[in-house]
Amino acid sequence: MKNLLALSAIILLMSIPVSAWTSSAALDDSAVLSAIMQDRCASSANNPDGRYQVVPAEADEIEVQSFPKSFDAGAVKSLISRNKTTHPLPRIELCSSFKRVSSAKVATFFAPNNGAATGWRGFYRAFPGAQGISSLSLPGYSKGGKLAIVQVSSSCGEMCSSGFYWVLRKVHGKWVVYKSSPAWVS
């Protein structure tokens, strides 16, 4: 009897689509980050020279924690909480202007004993045609789950970096970019 119940449970689990096993947060993470990257791809569509940005495969820790007062407090709290440590990024849609690369591979160029200048020279040798690095945080969500905030940073050298907060809204079940606000520039 126990074997029959176990077999029935296995058959039932096998009948559930794999997509249903994925949490809704992971699906939202993927949809939010894909919406941002699609927006960035659209703005780089006129970049026919084949240059690209490297996207590390792990979400960045939050670098700057100064947010506009107009931002949803729950989404900001969620953003900070979810990004206290690095996490693998979910599957996201990328165009040819962005290439996903192992975070460990990117980190090898910027080991503390390398120095920034040496690290960037090694990075550009390893990734010919790269314009720099674009890093993404995991999204932070409002309590109602209809608003998301993501920190996106871009770096291209020692004194060449910027960060933006991207704000998205869920409209008719789809994540849509609402605005981006500058966080820092160096």
Secondary structure by P-SEA (a helix, b strand, c coil): caaaaaaaaaaaaaaccccccccaaaaaaaaaaaaaaaaaaaaacccccbbbbbbbccccccccccccccccaaaaaaaaaaccbbbbbcbbbbcccccccccccccccccccccaaaaaaaaaaacccccbbbbbccbbbcccccbbbbbbbbbccccccbbbbbbbbbcccbbbbccccccccc
